[in-house]
Amino acid sequence: MASSGKKKTTMAKLARESRLRERRLEKQARKEARKNAPEPDPESFDLDAIAGAYPATAAGEPALGPRVPPPAGVDGA
């Protein structure tokens, strides 16, 4: 039964609510996918493959930059 009264919800509000419903559905789908995904095998975790993704350093150069001491008066903990 259609009402002859004035529409009280704007199209902008309807659009916002629609986008919100879509985002919630997408979030729920991502959550379910994470639940159903197999856990990674710690035995197959290869640090050498990850390290290969970074450029090699020159001979004698440390992999990381030098450690800079904290400014005077700052606790290093």
N, C-alpha and C positions, 0 to 999 in steps of 0.2 A: 504494500500500500504506500503510495507516494504521498509525501507531505507537500502542501502548498506553501509551507512556511519558508522563511528566508534561510539560505544555506549559511551555516555558522562557522564552517571551517574553510580557510583559504586554500587555494591550490598550492601555495608555497608550503603550508604546513603539511598537506597531504603528501607532497613530494619529499619533504624531510622525513616524514614517518616511513615512507616507502624505502628511502635510502637506508634508514636505520634498520628496518627489517632485513634488507638484503645484506647489510654488513654483519648483522647477527647470524644470519644463515651461513655466510662465508666463514665467519669465525668458528662456528660450531663444526663446519666441515673440516677446517684445519685442525681443530682439536681432536676430532675423530680420527683423522689421518695420522696424527702423532701417536694416538693410542694404539692404532692398528699397525704402525710401522715396526719392523723388527728392530730389536736393540742392536747397536753395533757390537761386533765381536772385539773385545780388547786385545785378543791375540793377533788380529789382523791389522791392528793400528800401526801404521808404518811412519815413524818420524822421519826417516831418510827421504821418503817421497815428499813429505811436507817441506823439509829443508831444501829439497831440490827446486822448489818454487821460488826461492830467493836467490839473488845473484851471489856468486862466489866472491870472497874477499881476496885481496892481493896477498901474496906471501908475506907472512910476518905481521899482517894487519889484524888486529882483533876483530872478531865477528860483531861485537857491539862497540859503540863508542866508549871513550874513557868515562869513568864514573866521576861525576862532578860532586864535590862535597857540598853539603847544605850551607847556606849563609850563616854567619856567626850569630849565635843566640837562638838558633832554631833547633829544636830537638829532632834528631835523626830517626826516631822510632816511628 
